[in-house]
Amino acid sequence: MRDLIDPSIVDTVRGLAPDLASGSRLGELAARLIEPSIALHDANMRERIIRLLPLPKARELGQRLGAKDGRTLYGDLCSKAADDAALEVLYSFFGVVHDPRAPSNTSPDTMKAPAGYALFDHQRAAAERVMDALADTPHKVILHMPTGAGKTRTAMHLVAAHLRQHEPTVVCWLAQNAELLDQAADEFEKAWRYLGNRETGLVRFWGHRKSDVLDTRDGVIVAGLGKMSALDNREPATLLRLADRVSLTIIDEAHQAIAPTYAAILTTLYSKRPHNALLGLTATPGRSWSDIAEDRKLSEYFDGRKVTLEVEGYEDPVTFLIDQKYLARPVFCTLNSDAGIKLSDADISGLSSAIEVPEQIMDRLGTDKQRNLKILSAIEDLMTRHRRVIVFAPSVENARLLTAILSLRSHEAFVITGESTASERERIVRRFRSSSNFAMVIVNYGVLTTGFDAPATSAAVIARPTRSLVLYSQMVGRATRGTRAGGNDKAEIVTVVDPHLPGFGSIADAFKNWEDVWNEPGRTC
């Protein structure tokens, strides 16, 4: 028995209580020190235990294992016990019980370890190119990905990598509206749980929020452009001091970067120190669809450096994303309104020079009876095939009118405009995002073009005329989440076409619209 126990243990026991190191007490000690299942798996230990068995017990085990009873009994027992099939018999004989509360590890020998915040292959490739571009002088670039392709998720991987590599440091994420800012803050909080290497700060700085941005020395500041502009006007030194901590500035919807007020904020944060970096995110790297001079300004601001989502074998990434079901396959159709409004010479002149369709014209469109009847008919038709429909109205009053009529006709309809309170907007969006199988429609004006993510939305009515390919692409994008992004296989896009007013009809064409501005010699990434 002593041979089964470590000699140092026997010496320790003898010193404490001599009677434990002799006779049956030594057997009790051995039974407590030796793990039975391990001992029976070990060939040397198993043989020594078998040879310690009294003869009656050895014969009993021999009967169970089929060993010969004779002078070779113990040798036969050892031989039989070496067979894997004998293990359960040995367990039973020696009273080794499997505890169901502590089952053995049944993990497979080979498996794929899941990533909690993963990127698709095309997103990882784009992120790597952005990191390379930001590492090189002048440390700025635009990431150009179609709406619904995962710009925010891709960018959060870049944010996390930057925070890990430059700690302590501050990343400043800028956007114009509350929906985009909410989305960014929530997304970083989720991403950092999987990608972070330390506890870090997250500051929300927009609307009514009053955080002191200078309190942050390590982490992310998600800030409204309007709020930062007001801070700069009130306390210019604060932005300059913040620029000493911010090593990466990100602007969502980067086509806004050249607006004079916003450009001043970006320039302050980006140019204060030579290693500071600037990243723009956009699905539409231009300010318009017809003013090349304006579009070139944006390109020049980023030194013509743009990383575009590229997929081998595809002319454009939109086609790839649709084929692979990251984006829904859009079915475009037009609704000719033949609106009864008459455009004066002044209206026509104003349209030719205006960046956007004037509000007074959109207000008049919203009161046209025949136009509204056609739009209502189109909405009701879509609601027979789609659970979630979004409508972009030409005015606040028109949005309310369409919603009221739809509600009176027993449809579940909601209205959201810039006049809606934050709590009301949140309640409506939460209901719209719910898993209810009832068909619902949101009619909105000027709010849900960006930062609104309801993947179940599979139909859109674009009743708001626009000269902006940027805005049109954003409206289409609200309904084109594919099945691999939690959305739908197909999306229906109904665009209301009015005489004398602009219109568009292809998101693939929209994606490629600005390539002539960015792809000049020596200006690509």
N, C-alpha and C positions, 0 to 999 in steps of 0.2 A: 504493500500500500504506500509505503514511503517513496517508492520509486515513481509513483504516479504524481507525486506532489513535489513542487520546487523545494530543494533542500533548505533554502533560506527561509521559506515559510515554515517548514517543520521546526527549525531552530527558533524562530520567533514564537511559535506556539508553545514550544517546550519551555521557553523562558517565562512566558506569561502563566501557563497552566500545564505543568508536566503531564497530568493525567490525559490531556487532549492528544498527546503524541504517542499514545499506545493503545493497543487493543481495538475494540469496536468503535471507540471514539474517533480513532484515526480514519476509520471507514466513513463515519458521518462527515468528518471534515473534508475528505476527498469528494464525497457526493455533493457537498456544497460548493466546492471550488471548481469542479469540472463541469463544463456545460455538456449535458448528455448528447445533444444532437451533433455537436462538434466532435466529441469523442468517438461517436459511432461512425462518423465520416472519415476520420483519420485512421489509416490502415494499421499503423503501429500501436496506437492507443486502443483501437478496437480489439486487436489480438491479445494485448495484455489483459484487458478487462475479461475477455472470454476465458483466458487461462486461469483467472482468479475465481471463476465460478465453482462452487461446490459440485461434486459429481451429480447429485440428483438434479440440480438446476441445469447442469450441462446436458444431461440426458433429455430433460424436458425441452430445452432449446433444440437439441438434435432432432427430436421428433417433428418439430415445426419446420426445420430446415431440410429434413431428409438426410441427416448425417448418419454414418454407420456407428452403432453402439459397440465399442470395443477399445482395444488399446490405442487406436488412432482417432478416438472420438474428438479430442480437442483439436487435433490437426485438421480433421474433416470440418469441424465447426468453423475454424478460421477460414478455410478454403471456401465453404458455402457462404459465409458472411460477406466475402469480398464481392459477391455478385450484387449488382445494383438492385435486382429484384428482391433481394433479401432485406433491404433497408426497412421496409414497412413492418416486416416480421420482427426485426430487432427493436424498432420503436415500440411495438406492442408488448414485446417480452419485457423490456426494461422500463415500461411505463412512461415512455416519453410521449407527451400529449401536445399536439399542435394547438396553439391558442388562436382561435378565430379572430380575436381582437387585435392580434399582431401578425397579420398574414405576411408571407415572404414577399420580397420585391418582385413584381411580375412585369417590370418595365421591359420593353423589347430591347434586344441587343442593338438594333439599328432603328433610328427614327429621325424625323425632321423636327427640330426645336422651333416652336412658333415664335414669331416676333409680334410683340404687343402693339407696335406702331410702325408697321412695315410700309415700304414703298414698292410700287410696281417697277419692273425693269426699266421702262422708259422714264419714269420719274427719277430713279437713281442715276441714270445716265445724264439727265439734265442737271441734277444737283451737283454731280461731280464737275461738270463743265463750268457751272456757276462758281464753285469754290476755286477752280483754277483761275477764272477771270478776276475774282475779287483779290486773289493773292498777287496779281500783277498790277503794276502801275497802269492806269490811274485809280485802281481799286474801285471801279464802279461798272455796273452792267444791268441790263434789263432781262428778266426771265419772262419769256413769251410763251404762254401755254393757253390752249383754248379753254373757254368757260366749261367747267365740269371735269377738267383734266387733273385737278388736284394741286393747284398752285399753292394754296395755303398749307396743305400737308407737306408738300415738298419743301416749302420755305421754312417750316418748323424744324425739319431735319438740319437745315443750314444754320438756323438760330442756335439749336442745341449744340451742334459741332463747334460753332464759334464760341459759345459760352464755355465749353469744356476746354478749348485750346487757349483761351485768353483770360482765364480767371485771375483776379476778379475783374469784371468788365460789365458794361451796360449796352444792351441792344435797345434801340428805340424804333418801335413799329408805329407808323403813321398811316392814318386813313381819314376819309372825310366824314362818313356817316356812322351812326351808332350801330347799325347792323353789322357792318364790317369790323368795327372795333370789338363788339361783343364776341363775334365769331373768332377773332384773332386771340383775344385773352383766354377764352374757353379752350381753344385749340392748343395754346401753349401749355396751359395747366395740364391738359390730358397728355400731351407729348412728353413733357418733362418727367412724368412718372416713369416712363420707359427709357427715355434717352438721357436723363440727367445724371450727374455724378455728385451732386451736393444739393443742399437746400438753398434756394435762391429767391430773390424778390420778384414779385409781379405787381406792377402799379397800373391801375386803370385811371386814365386822366382824360376825361371828356365829359361833356354835358354838365351836370350838377356836381360832379366829383371834384374834390378839392385837395387831392394828395399833393405833398411837397415833393416835386420830382428830384430835388437835390438831396433828399434823404436816401436815395438809391445809389449804392456804390457797386452793386453786383446783382444783375438780373435783367428783367425786361420791363420797359415802359411802353404801354400801349396807349397812344395819345391821339386825340382828335386834332386835325390840322387847324381847325378854327380855334380850339383852346390854346394850342401852342402859339398861334399868331397873336392872340390876345395877351398871352404871357409875355411875348417878345415886345409888344407895344407898351406894356405896363412896366416890365422889368427886363430891359434888354440884357443886363449883365447875367441874369439867371440862365438864359439860353447859352451864352458864351461859357459859363462855368460848367453847364451840363455837357457841352461839347468836349470838355477835357476828360469826361468819363465814357461818353458814348463812342464805341469803336466801330459799331455797325448800325447804319440807319436803313430801314426798309420802308418804302412807300408803296402801299397797295393802290391799285388803279393808277399806275404810274403816269398815264397820259395827263394827269393833273399837275405833274411836277414842274411844268414851265409856267404855270400861272404865277404872276409876279410875287404875290404874297407868300405862296407856298415854296416857291423856288428860293426865297430868302431864308426860310427856315432850314431847308435841306442844305443849302450852301454853308450856313453857319455850323451845322452839326457835322457836315462831311469834311469841310476844308480846314477846320481848326488845327488838326494834327495831320501830318503827312501820311500816316498809316490808317487813318479812318476810312471806312468802306461804305459804299452806297449801293443798295440793291432795289431795283424797281420791279414790281409784279404787275403783269397785265395780260389780258387776252387780246387786247387791241392796241398795239404800239403806235398809235397816232391820235391826233386831236380831232380829225375830221375824215371825210372820205374824198374831199375835193380840193382842199387847201394844202398844196404840197409845201408851201413855205412854213405853215404852222407845224406840219408833221416833221419837217426837217429840223425845226427848232428842238423838238423832243429828241430826235436822233443825235443832234449836236450836243445836247446837254449831257447825254450819256456817252459821248465820244464815239457814237456809232457802234457801241458794244452791246450785242444782243445775243442771248442764248435762246434758241428756238427749239421746242420739242421736235425731235427728229426720229423717224423710224425707218430703218432700212427696208427698201422694197415698196415704200409708199411715197407718193408725190407730196402729200400733205398729211399732217398728223391727225386731222379731223377724220379722214377716211379710216385710218387705222383704229382710232378710238371707237368709231361706230362699228367697224367690223368685229372688234374684240369685246364689244358690249360695255365699254366704259362710258360711252355716250349712247343715248337712245337714237334710233334712226329717225330723223325728222322728216315728216311729210308736210311740205309747204303748199298752202293753197291761198289764193287771194279772194277777197270779198270786195267786189266793186260796189262802192257805196252810191255813186252818182249823187253826192250830196247836193242839196238844193241851195247851198249858200253861193253867193256870187262874189267873186273877188274883184275889188276895184283896182284901178291902175296903181294906186298907192300900195295896196296889198301885194300886187305882183312885183312891184319895185322893191318893196320891203323883203319879200321872199328871196329875191335874187341876191341880195346883199347880206341877209341875216345868217348868223351861224346856225340858228335853230328856228323852227316854225314859231312865229309870234304867238303869244298867249291869247291875244284877242281873236285870232283865227281859230285856235283850238277851242276856245269858249263857244264860238259860233257853231263849230262842228258838233259840239256836245248837245246842242239844242235842236239839231236837225232831226225831224221826226222819222223820215224814211231810213236814214242812216242808223238811228237807234233801233228801229224795228228789225233791220237786217242783223245788227249785232246781237240783239236779244235772241233772235232765231238761231244764229250760229252757236251761241253759248248753250242754249237748251239742247241743240243737236249734239254738241260735244259731251254734255252731261249724261247722255244716254250710253256713252261708250267709255267715259273716263270718270274715275273717282275724285280727282282733284284737277280743277281748271283755274288758271290765273288769267285775269283780264287787265290790260293796261289801257286806262281810259284817257281821253284828251284833256280832261279838266276835273277839278274836285267835284263840281256840281254834277257833271255827267256820271262820275263814279257813284255818287249817292243815288242818282236817278236810276241807273241800271240795277243797283243793288236792291233798291226799294221795290222795283217792278218784279225782279226775280223772286224776292221774298213773298210778295203778294201772290205769286204763282206757285207757292209751296216749295220753292227750292231753298236749300240751306246756303244762304249767300251772306257774305261779309264785305264791309268796305274799310279800306285803310288808306289814309291820306296823310300829308304832312301835318294836318290838324289833329290827327288821332293822338290820344295820350299814350304814353309809353306802356301803361298797364293794360289799356284797351288793346293796343297792338299786340302785346305779349299774349293776352288771352286768346285773341283770334288766331294768331300763328300757332299757338299750342293746340288749339282745336283742329286746325287745318292739318297739322302734322300727325294727328292721332291716327290710330289704326281702324277707325270707324269705316265701315263699308258703304256708308251713305255718301252719295255724290255731293261735293261742296265746291263752291266757287268763291274766290277772293277777287274783288274789283278794287284796283288801287290806282292812285295817281302820284307819281313822283317819289315813291318810297321803296318798293320791293324790287328794284332793278339790280341791286348788288347786296351781297351779304345775307340774302334770303335763301335758305337751304331747306326745301321740302321735297325730298327725292321722289315721293309718290306723285308729284305733279307731272302729268303727262300730256297736257294740252294748254295752249296759250292763245289768247286773242289779242293781237296787237292793234288796238284801235286808236293809238296815239301816233299821229304822223311825226316823223323826225327826219332831220337832215344828217343826224349823227349815226354813222355806222357803228360807233362805239356803243351808243345807247341801244340801237337795234340788236346788236349781238348780245348785250347783257339781258335784254328782255327775252330773247329766244332761249338763252341759257338757263332760265328759271325752269324750263320744262324738259330739258334734255339730259337728265341724269340717266345713265344706263343701268342695266341689271347688276353689273359688277360693282357699281357704286351705290347700290341700294335702290335704284330707280326702275325704269321700264324699258322694254324692248323697243317700243316705238313712241314717237311724240308727234302730235298734230299741231302745226303752227298756222293759225289763220291770221293773215295780215290784211287789214282793211286798206284798200287803195282808193284814194280820193283824187279827183281831177286836179291837175296843176300842183299836186303835192308830192314830195319824194317818197320812195319806198325801196325796200331791199328784199332779198329772198334766198340767200344761201350762206350758211355759216362757214362753209369751206372757202368760198370766195372772200368772205369777211376776214378770215384768218390771214389770207395771203395779200390783202389789199395794200399793205404798207411796205412790201418787200423792196420796192424800187428805191425807197427812201433810206433804208438801212443797209442794203446790200451794195454799197458803193465800194470801189477798190480799196483794200487795206482797212476796211472798217467792220469786219466781222469777227466773231469770237469762235 
